[in-house]
Amino acid sequence: MKKFKYSARDSQGKEVTGKIEAKDKDALAEILHDRGLIVVSIKDEFTLDWQELAEINIGGIPMKDKVVFMRQMATMVSSGLPLTRALEIMEQQVENPAFRKIVAQVKASVESGESLSDSFRQAGEVFDDVSLNLIEAGESSGNLDTILTKLATELEESKKLADKLRGALIYPIIILVVIIAVVAMLMFVLVPSMAEIYADFGAELPWVTTFLIDMSNFAVAYWWAILLTIAVVVIGGKAYLDTDGGKRNKDKIMLKMPIVGTIVTKMQLAQFTRLLALLLGSGLSIIRALELTAQSLSNQMFRDVILASRDDVEKGGSLAIPIARSEYFPLIVSSMIAVGEETGELDTVLNKVAEYYKEEVDVATSSMSTILEPVFLIVMGVVIAFIALAVYMPMFQLSEVMSMVVDIASVLV
């Protein structure tokens, strides 16, 4: 039902206005006609439905909600609770309105005979293909509770890795923002005032001061051009990075960057080994497991290696060989994979490698924070020192000139 505003006239020609709910405008016209009114106009009334606003899913379902859902579902299913009853309980417990609506849709779909994995596929992009294939494997093998527990752990690990990288970058980003704010304030407020003062003296200014004043004058006069240039660069860069070539070049450059490249490599290795171990341990074929693992990796260079390895394995080759040929995978990874293939315990070996790289990511992110913080502080100090030098050098020269004038005047007297 929608709410409409209407204007009509009664049998005496008197104007009648009001608001009423109806299925559509035609239905409202019939209602007004039954009341003996002649319709003049019907307009939609703009109203805020707070419940619908709360259900708007901006940015997707938070990872925390997904993890809680998986863990609680695993607990209830392992306790022997029917899947529909477990979903009914989760519908009542989920706090996120958008997620609650999705759980209700999934419950209705499961009640109609659909599987849990297919129900989530129909409900929208809540879980990725890896998660849905794992749920499907759990349903097929009868180990849904075990799979849900493992999947919750996998989601937690992914969230931890992302949080660590985000946490390591917070302080350097704050310092960078402060640097930009300080420079902007100086260029638009302090330097113009300083330039007016020095212009009154008519003295020759040092090149540092002249350069700073010229930069300030340009920024004040053409601030709109600077903002336009930044916008064009950002929009153009975003458009380029959305292309396949742009993504590939970006991923390649990131792997070659100091500090950042090391962290990205270790994060990709940790995700690759952990996820492949989970998929293989859940009963998926190695071909399908490699395909899903490649989809989950964020760096195109690593995805290319995994997909090429899948092709080799599909032809009957060893997974360790194409991994060893890649420049992005360390020797320890291919060696451990070879051991796992020989012993028939590839998932167990990959779990051990995943634990190793999880610790490596912890160390690398901590080191990045330790290195970047002083670097940005030094940059900030250099910028402020340059501006301070440009501001105070003319003062020192003027004070020297004034002292010389005073000395000459005292001698003449």
N, C-alpha and C positions, 0 to 999 in steps of 0.2 A: 504494500500500500504506500502511495506517495501522498504528500501534502501539497495542495494547490491553493492559490489565491484566486478568487473569482470576483467578477463584477457583473451584475445582472439588473434587470428592471422588473418590477412587479406589475400587476394588472392596471394600477393607477399611473404607471410610468415612473414611479419613484425608484431611485438607484439603491441597490442592495449590494453590499460587499461583505466578504467574509473569507474564512479559511476552512477547508474541509479535506479529509482524506478520501482517496478513491484509487481504484486500480489504474486508471489512466484518464485522460481528458475526456474521452468519449463517455466513459462511465459517469464522470462528474456531470457532464452535460445532461445525461438522462436523469440523474438525481435532481438537478435544478429544474428540469422540465416537469418532472413529477410534482414539484413543489409549486408549479404555476409561474415560474420565473422565465424571463427571456434572457438568454446568455448574451453578455456583451463581450467579455474577455475572460480567458482562463490562463493563468501563468503558474509555472512551477515556483514553489516557495523554497528558497535556500535555507536549509536548516542543518545544524551540526548534530550528527548522530554520534555521540561519544563512544558508544559501543563499537560502531563500525570503524571509527578512528583508531580505537585501541587495537583493532584487529589488523590494521595496516602493517604489513610485514616489511619494514625498512631495514635493509642490510641482512635479511635472512634470520633464521632462528639462531640465537646465541649458542656457542659451543657448550657452555655450561649446562644449558637446558637439555641439550642432546645427551650429554654424558649422564645426567641424573635420570633421564628417561630410560636409557639403556640399562643402567644398573638396577633400577627399580623393577623394570620389566623382567630382567634376568632373575631377580630374587623371587618374584611372584610365579614365573613359569617353572623355575626349579622346585618350588614348593607344591607344584601340582595344580595350580590355579589355571582354569581354562583361559585361553588367549583372549577371548572376548571380554571375560570378566576382568582380566588384568588391564585391558585397554579402557574399560569403563572406569576403573579406579584411577588410572592415569589421567583420564579426561577430567576428573574431579580435582586432582592434585596439581596438575600443571598450572603455573601462575601466569605464564605468557599467554595473552588472549589469542594471538595468531597461532601459536603452537597448539593451544587447546582446541581451536577450530579444526586444525589438521588432524589431531588425534581423534576427534569425533568423526571426521570423514573416514579415517582409516578403520575405526571400529565398525562403522556401518558397512564398509566394504567387506571386512572380514566376516561379519554376520551374514552377508549375502553369499559367502562361499569363496571369496578371493583369498589368496595367500597374503601373508603380512608384507612380504617384499613387493608383490604386485600392487597392493593397496597403497603403499608408500610411493610407488612410482606414479600412480594415478593422482595422488594428493598434491604433487608438486615437487620442486627441488629442495626437499628437506635434507635428505642424505644423498651422498654421491654414489656413483656406480659401484665403487669398492664396497661400501657399507651394504648396499642393496644385494649385491652378489653374495656377500658373506651371510646375510640373513637368509637368502634363498638356499644357500648350502646348509645352513643350520636346520632349516625346515625339512630339507630333503633327507638329511642324515638323522634327524630326531634329536639333535644336540643344540636346539635353539637357545637354551639357557646358557650353555657354555659359550656359544658364539656371541651372544649379546654381552656377556661379561668381557670377553676378549675385545669386542668392538668398543665397549666403553673405555677400556684401558688404552686402546689405540687412539681414540679421540682425545683422551686426556693427554697422552704423550704428544700428539700433534699440537694441542693447545699450549702445552708447556714450552715446546720449542719456539712457537710463535711469540709467546709472552717473554721468553728470555731475550730474543732478538729485539723485541719492542722495548723492553726494559733497558737494554744496553744502549739504545739509541736516544732515549728520552732526554738524558742530561745534555749530551752534545747538541741536540736539536734546540733545547732551551737556550743554551749559550749562543747558538747561531742566531736565534730570534732576537736575543738581547743585543747582539752586535749590530744587526740590521736596524733595530729600533734606535740605538744610540747614534749610529751614523746618520740616519734620516733626521733625527732631531738636530744634530750638529749642522748638517748641510742646509736645512730649511729654516733654522732659528738662530743658532749661534754665529755661524760664519757670515750671513748677510749683515747682522748687527756689527760684527767685527770689521767688515769691509767698509761700512759707512764711517766708522771711527778712524780707520787708517787713511781713508780718502781725505779727511779734513786736514791731516798733517801734510799731505802731499809728498811724503818721503818715498824713496824707492824701496820696494818690498822684496824680501828674499824670494827665490824661485819657488820654494816650498809653499809659502803663503799665497803667492800668485796662482800657483797651480790649484790650490785648494779653493780659492775664491772663484776661479774660472769654473771648476767643477760645480760649485754651489750655484753660480749664476745659471749654468746650463740646466741643473736640476730644477731650479725655481721656474725658469722660463719654459722648459719643455718637459715638465713632469707628466703631462698627458701622453707625450710621445714615448717616454720611458715605460709608463704603464701599458700602453698599447703594444710596445715591443715585447714586454714580458708576457702579455696575454697571447700574442701571436706565437711566441716561442713555446709557451706551455701547451696551447691548443694544437699547434702543429706537431710538437713532440709527442703529445698523446695520440694524435692520429697516426703518426708514423709507428709508434710502439704497438698500436693495435694491429698492424699488418704482420704477416708471418715473418717477413724479412726483418722488420723492426724488433720483434720479440726475440728472434734468433740472435741478432747483433747485440741486443741488450744483455741477454743471458751470457753470451760469450765474453762481453766486456766485464760483466760482474765477476766472472770466474777468474779473470786476470787482474782484478783490482787488489792492491795490498790489503791485508786484514779482512776486508769484506769477502774477497774470493775464497779465502780459507774457511770462513764461517759458513758460507753458502755451500761449499763442497761438503763439509762435514755434516751439515743439516740434511743435504740430499742423500748422502750415504746412510745416515741414521734412518731416514724415512724409507729408503729403498730396502735395506736389510730387514727392518722391523716389519714392514708391510708384506714383503714377499714371504717371510717366515710365517706370518699370520695366515696368509692365503693358502700356502701349502699345507699348513697344519690343519686347516679347515676342510681339506679334502679336494680343493680345486686342482685342476691339472696345471702343470708348470707353464704351459702355453698361455692359458687364460690368466694365470696368476701374474705372468710377466706383462700381459696387456693391461691389466688393471693397475699394476704397480706403475707402469709408464704413465698412465693417465693421471695418477695422483701426484707425480713429481712436478714441481713448478718450473724447473730449469729445462729448457729445450734440449740442451746438449746432453744431459743425462737421459732424457726421454728417447733421444735418437739412439743412444747406445743400447738401452734396454730393448727397444723395438728391433734393432739389428740382431741382438742376442736371441730374441724370440725366434727370428727367422732361422738362425743357425740351429737352435734347439729343435725347431720343427722339422728340420732336415735330418735330425738324428745326431747332431753335434753336441758338444759339451758347453754348458753355460760359462764355465770358467775361462774358456779360450777367448771369446769375443770381449769379455770383461777385462782380461789381461791385456788385450790389444789397445784398449781405450786409454787415452792420456788423462782422463778425468778420474779413473778408479785406481787407488793405490794397490800395490802388489799384495798387501795383506788381504784385501777383499777377494781377489781372484784365487789366492792360495787357499783361503778358508772355504770358498765355494767348492774348489776342487776336492778338498778333504771331505766336505759334506756329501758330494756326489759319490765319492768312492765308498764311504761308509753307509750311504743310504739314509743319513740323518741331516739332510740339508737344512730343514727348518730349525733344528736345534742349533746347528752351527751358526746360522744367520742370526738367531736370537742373541748369541754371544757377541757377534760382531756389532749388532745393534746396541747392546749395552756399552760396548767399548766406545762407539762413536757418540753415544748419548753423553758420556763423561767428557769426551773431547769437545763437544759443543758447549758444555758448561764452562770448561776452562777457556775456550776461545772467546765466548761472549764476555766473560769477566775480564779477559785480557784486553778486549776491544774497548770496554769502558775505561779501563785504566790508561790506555794509550791515547784515546780520543779526547778525554777530558783535558789533560795538560796541553794538547795540541791546539784545541779551540781556545783555551785560556791565553796561550801565547799569541795566537792570531788576534784575539780581542785586545791584548796588551799592545801589540804592534800598531794596530789601527788607531787606538786612542793616543799612543805616543806620537804617531805621525801628525795627528790633528793638533795635539797639544804643542808640538814643535812649531807647526805652522802658525799657531795663534800667538805664541809667546816670543818667537824670535824677533819680530818687529819691535816688541816692547823693550827687549834687551838693547836693540840698536838705538831706539829712541832715547832710552835712559843714558846710554853712552854719549850720544850727541848732546843731550841736555847737560850732562856733567861737564863736557868739554866747553860748552858755552859759558857755564857758570865759572869754570876755571879761568877762561879768557877774560871774562868780565871782572873777576877779582884782581887779575894782574893789571888790567887797564886802570882800575880804580887806585 
